[in-house]
Every structure is written in structure tokens, then in C-alpha cells.
């Protein structure tokens, strides 16, 4: 179980399963995901953020790219984030 950093709601995360993939990995999360969040968000907040433009929107090709419908963050994005989340991200510089 996790607690959403944005709203405080508890939700399940399956990242500890054998495939290391959580339900959120299948979402087409909009590039408006703010850098202020350091941990997972619940589905309601992810949906809300995907529908709402945020200051500091990410730039496709610079901060992320889409691969098979999934958002892949670049090294630049991770450096701006400032820490390693421990999820084994492809372009993690840490």
C-alpha cells in the first residue's frame, strides 16, 4: 500500500510483483506531471493532472518521449528531479 503524496489517499502499488510493473505503468500519463512530487500518486490524482495544464509543463523529446504508449523520462528530467526513486528508470543518472 502507498499513500498519494498529492491527496493523502491510500492505494495499491504492484511494483513489487515479479514483473516489477505497477498499474500506473499502463497509463498514458500526460507530460504535465509536476516535478514537485517525489513519490507515487493515486489514479484519481494522475487522471486530474493529465487533464490539467501545469506551470512548467515538460517538453516532449527533451524531458520525456513516448514508447508503446508509455511515458519514458530522459536523463535531463531525472537530473531536474534531483534524486533516484529506486524504480530502475532507464535513463536514471544516479
Secondary structure, DSSP 8 states (H G I E B T S, - for coil): -EE-TTT--EE---TTSTT---GGGGS---TT--TT--S---HHHHHHHHHS--TT---BTTTEEEETTEEEE-HHHHHHHTS--SS--TT---
